[in-house]
Amino acid sequence: MDILTLLPFIVLIGAMFLMTRSAKKKQQQAANMRDSMQPGTGVRTIGGMYATVKEVNDDTVLLEAAPGVHLIFGKNAVGAVLSDEEYNRIVHGDDDVSDDSATVVPDDASSLTAGSDDASADDRVDLGKKDAADETEAKDGKADGKADGQGDAK
């Protein structure tokens, strides 16, 4: 047999070996992370729930999601063990960094309009489909339809 005919098989076997080795390494890291859980540690489950570890057993973990709410999960359901700073930042909203120059997002769109509040109606842009004549007809109760059957051509 020629070495060139065996080369694709050798490359395929080598790639499979590297992929399984990488997967085993990730599984080992996840197992070490789960074994490092201790009572009082903050965790995130694979479902996205944040909780505090209360008790660690062989295959299960007792988590406290809220004061007085205890849940039993399998160790495999723990997606990440969080540091105390990260857990407090996510769950309690504790931010150690306070930046005075942070961007302020307004609650409404009033700050996005140009001009002041006492600007005349002519300065504002109306983004509605009705024009002033249609609004007057709507107030008079005539907006159900045009008498002559013609619409406004613009």
N, C-alpha and C positions, 0 to 999 in steps of 0.2 A: 504494500500500500504506500501511496505517496503521502507526504506530510501535508501537502496542500489540500488533499481531500479531507483530512482530519482536522484541519485548522478551524472551520466553522463550528464543529462540535466542541472543540477545546475552548473557543471563545464563549460559546453558549454555556458550557458548564462553569467556566470562570465567572461569568456574569451572574449566574444563579447562586453561586457560592457567595459572592459579594453582597447580593441582595438579602440572602438569608442571614448572613452575618450581621448586617446592619439592622435587620428586624429583631434579631436576638439581643443585640446591644440595647435597642430602645426598650424592649420588654424588661431587660435587666434593670435599666434605669428607672422604669416605672415601678417595678417591684421594690427597689431600694427606697424610692420616694414614699411609697405606701408604708413601708416598714418604719420610716422615720416619723410617722405620725405619733403624737403624744397628746394626752389630754390638755386642752387649752389652745391647741393649734387651729388656725383657720384653714378651711379647705373649700374647694369648689368641686361639686360633683360633675359627672359627665353630662347631667341634665341642665347644668348652669346654676344650681342652687348653692348659695354660700352659707356655711354653717361652721360652728365650733365643735371640735372633737371633745366628747365627754368621756368616752371609754373605748378602748381598743381591745378586741378579742382576736381569736385566731383567724376567722374568716369574715367577721363582721365588725362594724364600727357604729357606735352610738353617737349621733350628731344632735346638736341643739341648734335648730333653725331660728328660733325666737325664744325669749325667756319662757320657760315652762313647756316648750314644744320639742319633744325628743323623738328622733326618728332613727330607725335601725337600717343601715345600708350595708351591702357587701363591700369588702375592701376594693374590689374591682370597679365599683361605681365612683370612686374618688378619682377625679380627673387631675387635680393639682393640689399640692400642699403649699399654702401661701405664707409669705413672711408676715410678721405682725404689722409692719408698716403698710404693706399692700392690702392686707385684709381690712384694716381700719380705714384706709383711704376708700376702698370700694364699698364696704358695708355701711360705715358710719359717716362717710363723706369728710373725714379728717384730712385736710390738706395742710401739710407743714409749710409749704411754700405759699406765701401771700404776695401777689404781684399787684402793685398799685396801678401799673400801666396796662392792666389786662383790658381786653376789648369788651366793651359793654354792649350787649345785644338788647335793643328795645323790645318791650312787650307788644307794641303795636307798630303800625306802619306810619304813624303820624310824623315821626322824625325823618322819614324818607321823602316827604313832600317838600318841594321847594317853596320858599317864602314863609311868612309868618301866619299865625292863625287869623289875623284881621285882613288878609289879602282878599281882594274882590273875587267874585265868582268868575269873572272874565279871565283871570290869570290862571285858573285851574283847568286841567285837562279832564274832560269827561270821557271815561272809557266805556260807558254804557252804549247800548245799541240804539236807545231812544234819543231823539233830539228834543229841543225845547217845546216844539209844537205837539209832539206825541205826549210829553209829560202833561201839558195843559189839557189835552183831550182825555188822558187817563184820569185826571182830577175831576173832569166834568162828567165822566162816565161814558164817554163816546169812544173808548179805545177798543171796543169789541170788533170793529171793522170799519173800513172806509165806505162812505156812502156811494162814491162813484166807482168803487171797485179797483182803483188804481193805487199802487203803493208808491212810496217816495223813491224816486230814482236819484241816486247819488253817484 
